Amino acid sequence: MNALPALLALIATVLYLSVAIAVARAVARRQAPSRAPLLALLALALLQHGGVMYGLMIQPGGLHFGFFTIAVLHAWLLAVLALLVNLHRPVQGIYLVALPLAAFELSLGVIGHERAPVPAPLTPAVQGHILLSLLAYSILSISALQAILVSWQESALRRHRRGLLLALPALQTMEKMLFELIALGFGLLTLAIGSGFIVLDDMLAQHVAHKTVFSLVAWLIFAILLLGRHWRGWRGRMAVRFTLIGFVLLLIGFVGTKFVLELVLARAAS
C-alpha cells in the first residue's frame, strides 16, 4: 500500500480513538461530553477514512469486495451511522463501542489488504447486492451496539451510577431508537436477501449456503422481535437478547463465511 493511504488510515484511527477516549473521560468525571467538538473530529476522521476506502475499493474492472476491503467499508459505515445517530439525538455513549471497533477494522483492513487474494470481477448487479447487504449488516451492527448501551443503561440506573447516563438520552428514548434502527436494518436485510435470490445463480450453492441459512435465521429472529414489540410490547432485556442473537447469526453468516472462503480455504488450496 502507498504511504498516503496508510497515513490517512493512521490519522483516522487516532481521531476515532480520541473521540472515544474523550467520551470515556467525560463519563469517568461524571460530566456530559461536548457534542459539537466530537462531531467535528468524527467528521474529519470519516474524510480520512473515506480516502483509504476509495483507494482500496476502486479497482480495474469494478469494485473490490475482498474480506479486508469489506472490513474497511464496514468500519466507515459504522462510524457514519454513529455520526448520524448523534445528529438525530445526542447518544455520545455509542462512540465508546462503535469507534474503537471502527478503528480496529480499519487497521485490520489496511494491514491485511496487501496479503489478501484478489477475487474475480463481479457484475454490477452482484456489486449492488453486496453493497445493500453491507448497509443492512452495518445498520444491524449499530443496532447491536445500541442494544449493549441499553443493557448498560439499565444496569447503571439500577446501581445509581450517573456517569454513563450523562452520555445517553432517557432509557425510553434509547429503546425507541433501538427499534427504529432494527426496523430499518430489517427492511434492508429483507431487500438484500430478496435481491440475492434474483441476482445470484444459486443462493444455496455450496460457497454461499451457510451465509444464506444464517441470514434467513437472523431475518426470522428480527421479524419475531419486531412482531413481539408490536403485539406484546417487548422491551428491555428481551429486546437486547433478540437483537444480539440476530446480529451474531449475521456476523457468523456474513463475516465468518467470507473469512473461511477467502482466507482459509483459498490459502489452503494455493
N, C-alpha and C positions, 0 to 999 in steps of 0.2 A: 504494500500500500504506500502511496505517496505521502510525503511529510505533511502536506496541508490537511488532508482528511484526518490523519492521526492527531494533529494539533487541534483541529476543530472538535474531535471526539473528546480529547482531554479537557478542553475548555468547558464543553457541555457537561461532562461528568463532574467537574469541580463545581459548576454552578448548581447542578441538581443536588449534590450533597450539601452545598452551602445553604440552600433553601431548607432542606430537611433539618439540618443542624440548627438553623435559626428558629424553626418552629419548636424543635426539641428543647432548646434553651429557654424559650418563652414559656413552654409548658412547665419546665422544671422550676422556673421562677414564679409560676402561677400568674403569668401575665398573658394578655391577649396578643397574639402575633400581629405584626404590622402587615396589613393586607397589600397595599399598593407596591411597596418595595419588593415583596416576594413575587407578585405577579410580573413585575418588570424583569427581575432576574430570571424567572422561569421562561418568559417570552424570549429573552436573549439566548438562553440555553437551547430553546427549540430551534432558533435560527441556525445555531452552530450544528446541532444535531441534524437538521434538515439538509445541510450541505453534505454531511457524511452520507446520509441516506441516499441522496441523489447520486452520488458517485458510485455507491455500491449497487444500486438497483438498475440504473440505466446502462444497459449493455447492448452490444451489437445483436440485432435480432429481436429486441424487445426487453421486457422487464425481467430481472433476475430474481428468482424466489428460492434461493438456497436457504438452508437451515439458519446460517449465521446472518444472512441478509434479512430474513424474517424476524430474527431477534432484534435487529436494529430498528426495523419498521414497527414492530410491536412496542418497543420501548418509546418510540416517538409518539405513537398513538396514545399510549398510556399517559405520557406527560401532557399531551394536548388535552386529553379528557380531564385530567386533574385541573388544568388551567380553566377549561370551560365550566367545570363544576363550580369552581371558585368565582367565576364571573357571574354565575347564576345565583349562588348563595355562598357565604363565607364558610368554607369547610377546610380550613388550613390543615387540620389534622390529617387529611388524606395524603398530604405531602410526606408525612412520616413513613408511609409504607410504599406509596407509588414511586416517589423519586429515587430512593435507593435502589429499588427494583429496576427502574429505567436506566440508572447509571450502570448497574451490573450487566444488564442485557446489552447496552451499547458497547461497553468494554469487551464483553464476550464476543459480540458480533465482529468488532474491529480486529480483535486478536485472532479469531478463528477463521476470518474470511479468506485469507491467503491460502490456507491449507485445505479448504473445502473443495470438493469436486464440482465442476460446472455442469448443471443439469441441462437437458436438451431444451431447445426453444419451445415455447408454449404458444398456442393460438390466442388471439385477443379475447375470445370468449372464455377460455380457461383462465387467462390472466384476470379477467373481470370477476370470475367466480372466486378466485383466490383472494383478491382484494376485499370482496364482500365478506368472505369467511373471516378474514383477518379483522375487519371492522367489527363484526359480530363478536369475535373472540375477545377483542380489546375492550369493548363495552361491558361484556360479561366479566372480564378481568377486573375492571374498575368497580363493578357491582360486588365482586367477591371482596375487594379491599374495603368497600363501603360496609359490607356485612361485618367484617372484622372490627371496623370502627364502632358499629352499633353495639357489638358484643362488649368491646372495651368500655363504651359509654355507659351501658347498663351496669357493668361492674363498678365503674367509678361512682355512679350515683348511689349504688348500694353501700359502698365503702366511704362515701362522702369525700372523695378525692377531687378537688376542684381544678387542678392544673389542666388536665386533658379537656375538661368541659369548656374551658375558655377558647379552645381552638375549634370548637364544634358548635353548630346550632342546637336547638332543642331536640331531644330524642325523637319526638313525634315527627319533626321535620326531617331528621336523618332517615327514619323509616320510610317516609313518603318518597324521599329521593332514591332510596334503595329500590323501591318497587317501580319507580319511573325508569331507572336505569335497566332493571331486569326486563321490563316490558319492551323497551327499545331494543335491547340486545336479543330478546326472544324473537321479536319481529324480524330482525336482520338475520338471525340464525335460521329462521324458517325460510327466508328468501335464499340464503346460502345453500341450504340442503336441497331446496327445490331446484335451484339453478344447477347444482351438481348433477342431479338426475337428468337434466336436459343437455348440458354441455359435455359431460363425461360419457365415454362409451359404455362403461360398466361401473357403477358405483359400488358394486360388490366384488369387483375384481380383487385378486389376491393382495395387490400392493396398497389398496385403499379400503379393504373390507373392515379392518379394525377401526380406522378413522370413521367410517360411515356408521358402524354399530355404536361406538361410543358417542358420536354426535347425536344419533337418534335417541339414545337413552338419556343423554343430557337434556335434549329438547323435551322429552317426556317429563323429566324432573321439574324443569322450569314451568312447563304447562300446568302441572299439578300444583306448584307453588302459587302461580297466578290465580288459578281457579280457587284454591284454598283461601287466598287473600280476599277474593271477590265474594265467595259464598260463606266462608266461615270466619273471616276477619283475622286470618293468621298473621302473626307479627312476632317480634322478639326472637327468642331462641329458635322457634320453629322456622322462621324465615331465614335466619342465619345458617342453620343446618342444611336446609334445602339448597340455598344459594351456593354454599361451599361444596356440597356433594356434586351439584350440577357442574360447577366450574372445574373441579378435579377430574371429572369424566371428560370434559372438553380438553383439559390440559393433557391427559393421557392420550386421547384420540388424536389431537392435532399435533402437539409438540412431540410426544413420545413416539408416535408413528413416524414422523418425519426424521427424528433423530436416528431411529433404528434403520430406516431405509437408506438415508444419505451417509451416515457416519459409521454405522456398524456393519451393515451388510455390504455397502459399496466398497468399503476398505477391505473387508474380508475377501471379497471377490477379486480385488486388484492384486 
